[in-house]
Structures are given as structure tokens and as C-alpha cells.
Amino acid sequence: MSLEPPLPFEFVVPGTAMSAQASSASKDAWKARIRAAARGALPEDHWMLTAPLAVTIYLFPDGPLAGDVDNRVKPILDAMTRFVYDDDRLIERIVVQKFEPGRVFPFQNPSALLLQALDADRPVLYVRLTDDLHAELS
């Protein structure tokens, strides 16, 4: 069994993504939820990823999302640092999008985990990491 996480690597986190401007206690609790969800999808005693990565983040709020989407990204990336990957400097590409109720379009060939996020009770966060830095660009 490989100790390196399989790529692409996906997980789903129930809850509303915290903004970088939230209180320290709120951000810490949110980061702990992200790590717990990632832990459930990772091999036990996994190694941290050390190669360049691309991250996809889909936010599925339960209503209109207040504030800027970009402020929700940093706490998500920070939660995975020193747990999923060695350093967030490895992230070379980020795709982030919010899908407020009634504004989700049909995805072509969604993964089983993305389907789970689409069918989950909102709010929910979907995260995907890959070493294919040019996915969706060609």
C-alpha cells in the first residue's frame, strides 16, 4: 500500500467556509473540520505531498454567500498545510467557485465525491487536489 495520497485526491466538508477575516476561534474550528474530512479520505500514516499541485474548491452555501469568495480560500489551504502537503507554496493553480442555491449547473462527468457534494445538505465544501496542473485548460 502506497503511503502517498492518491491523486486526484478529493474530500467533502460539511459546513460554511470561514473567511480569512473570521475570528481565530472560528477559523481554527473550520480548519480542524477540514483536516478531519481530509484525514478520512487519506491513507493511514500517509506522506505529505511535495510536488506542485492544483486545487479546486467548490462552495455550496445554503443561501447567498456574504463576503468575497477569495477570502474563503486561504483558511482552506492553510488547513491542509503540513498535513496534506508540505507547504502551500506548492499550490500553483486554484479554481474556486461558489454555487448558491438555484445556481448550480449540470457538471459533465462529475466524480462520485462531487456528486455526493451536489446531493449533500448545504452548506458543504468540495475540495480536489491534483498534480495535473493543466487540467481543464486544454
C-alpha positions as CSV (number, residue, x, y, z in Angstrom):
1,M,0.0,0.0,0.0
2,S,1.4,3.4,-1.0
3,L,1.7,6.0,1.7
4,E,1.5,8.8,-0.8
5,P,-2.1,10.1,-1.2
6,P,-3.6,9.1,-4.5
7,L,-4.1,11.9,-6.9
8,P,-6.5,13.3,-7.7
9,F,-7.5,13.5,-4.1
10,E,-11.0,14.7,-3.1
11,F,-12.9,15.3,0.1
12,V,-16.1,16.9,1.2
13,V,-16.6,19.1,4.4
14,P,-20.0,19.9,5.8
15,G,-20.3,23.5,6.8
16,T,-19.8,27.0,5.7
17,A,-16.3,28.0,4.6
18,M,-14.9,30.5,7.0
19,S,-13.5,33.8,5.8
20,A,-9.9,34.7,6.4
21,Q,-11.4,37.6,8.4
22,A,-13.3,35.4,10.8
23,S,-12.3,35.2,14.4
24,S,-9.3,33.0,15.3
25,A,-11.6,30.5,17.1
26,S,-13.9,30.2,14.1
27,K,-11.0,29.7,11.7
28,D,-9.4,27.2,14.0
29,A,-12.6,25.2,14.3
30,W,-13.1,25.3,10.5
31,K,-9.5,24.2,9.8
32,A,-10.0,21.3,12.2
33,R,-13.1,20.2,10.3
34,I,-11.1,20.4,7.0
35,R,-8.3,18.3,8.4
36,A,-10.8,15.7,9.8
37,A,-12.5,15.4,6.4
38,A,-9.2,15.1,4.7
39,R,-8.0,12.5,7.3
40,G,-11.0,10.3,6.5
41,A,-10.0,10.3,2.8
42,L,-6.3,9.8,3.2
43,P,-4.4,6.5,3.7
44,E,-3.3,6.0,7.3
45,D,0.2,7.3,8.1
46,H,0.3,9.0,4.7
47,W,3.2,11.0,3.5
48,M,2.7,14.7,2.7
49,L,2.6,15.7,-1.0
50,T,5.7,17.6,-2.0
51,A,5.1,18.2,-5.8
52,P,3.4,21.1,-7.4
53,L,-0.4,21.0,-7.1
54,A,-3.6,22.4,-8.5
55,V,-6.6,22.8,-6.1
56,T,-10.3,23.0,-7.0
57,I,-12.6,24.4,-4.3
58,Y,-16.4,24.4,-4.8
59,L,-18.5,26.2,-2.1
60,F,-22.1,25.1,-1.9
61,P,-23.7,27.5,0.7
62,D,-27.2,27.2,2.0
63,G,-28.1,30.7,0.9
64,P,-26.4,33.8,-0.6
65,L,-22.8,33.8,0.5
66,A,-21.8,37.0,2.2
67,G,-18.4,38.5,1.6
68,D,-15.8,37.7,-1.0
69,V,-15.1,34.2,-2.3
70,D,-11.4,34.7,-2.3
71,N,-11.3,35.4,1.4
72,R,-12.6,31.8,2.0
73,V,-9.7,30.2,0.2
74,K,-6.7,30.9,2.5
75,P,-8.1,29.1,5.6
76,I,-8.9,26.0,3.4
77,L,-5.3,26.0,2.0
78,D,-3.8,26.7,5.4
79,A,-5.7,23.8,7.0
80,M,-4.1,21.3,4.6
81,T,-0.5,22.7,5.0
82,R,1.8,20.3,6.9
83,F,-1.0,17.7,6.7
84,V,-1.9,17.0,3.1
85,Y,1.0,18.9,1.5
86,D,4.3,20.1,2.8
87,D,3.8,23.8,2.1
88,D,1.1,25.9,0.4
89,R,3.8,27.3,-1.9
90,L,3.3,24.0,-3.8
91,I,-0.1,25.3,-5.0
92,E,0.4,26.6,-8.5
93,R,-3.3,26.8,-9.6
94,I,-6.5,27.4,-7.7
95,V,-10.0,27.1,-9.2
96,V,-12.7,28.3,-6.8
97,Q,-16.4,28.9,-7.4
98,K,-19.5,29.3,-5.3
99,F,-22.7,27.6,-6.2
100,E,-25.5,29.3,-4.4
101,P,-28.9,27.6,-4.3
102,G,-30.6,27.6,-7.7
103,R,-27.3,28.5,-9.4
104,V,-25.7,25.0,-9.9
105,F,-25.2,23.9,-13.5
106,P,-25.0,20.3,-14.7
107,F,-21.4,19.1,-14.4
108,Q,-20.0,16.9,-17.2
109,N,-18.6,13.7,-15.8
110,P,-18.6,14.6,-12.1
111,S,-16.7,12.3,-9.8
112,A,-18.6,10.2,-7.2
113,L,-17.5,12.6,-4.5
114,L,-18.6,15.7,-6.4
115,L,-21.9,14.0,-6.9
116,Q,-22.0,13.5,-3.1
117,A,-21.3,17.2,-2.5
118,L,-24.1,18.1,-5.0
119,D,-26.6,15.9,-3.2
120,A,-25.5,16.8,0.3
121,D,-27.4,19.0,2.7
122,R,-26.0,22.5,2.4
123,P,-23.7,24.2,3.3
124,V,-20.9,21.9,2.1
125,L,-17.4,22.3,0.7
126,Y,-15.8,20.2,-2.0
127,V,-12.0,20.1,-2.4
128,R,-10.0,18.4,-5.1
129,L,-6.2,18.3,-5.4
130,T,-4.2,17.1,-8.4
131,D,-0.7,17.1,-9.8
132,D,-2.2,17.7,-13.3
133,L,-1.6,21.5,-13.3
134,H,-3.2,21.9,-16.7
135,A,-6.4,20.0,-16.1
136,E,-9.4,21.8,-17.7
137,L,-7.1,24.1,-19.7
138,S,-6.8,22.1,-22.8
